[in-house]
Amino acid sequence: MSAYTPVSDMDLARARSDPVFRQKLLEQSLETLIAGLQKLRQSAAPKDNSAAAQMREAVELAVRLAELIQAPAQGPAARPRGRL
């Protein structure tokens, strides 16, 4: 797993206008999230409630990212509403 590099404002601006770049950015974000989730799962104690809450939140975010990746051609009006 490579070190996490935050998405820059320039990347976000490009993602708004370039669907191919947006798709790649979403896929990279999902891969990073899943790798972090696996690391958290391996290091968490069995009864660690804060780790469990973080894992639930990460799974919800991963599902949301997967939904966005599966529907790349949809415009902003067709995007599902959510917490992202």
Sequence and secondary structure as in RCSB ss.txt:
>XXXX:A:sequence
MSAYTPVSDMDLARARSDPVFRQKLLEQSLETLIAGLQKLRQSAAPKDNSAAAQMREAVELAVRLAELIQAPAQG
PAARPRGRL
>XXXX:A:secstr
        HHHHHHHHH HHHHHHHHHHHHHHHHHHHHHHHHHS TT HHHHHHHHHHHHHHHHHHHHHH TT  
GGGS  S  
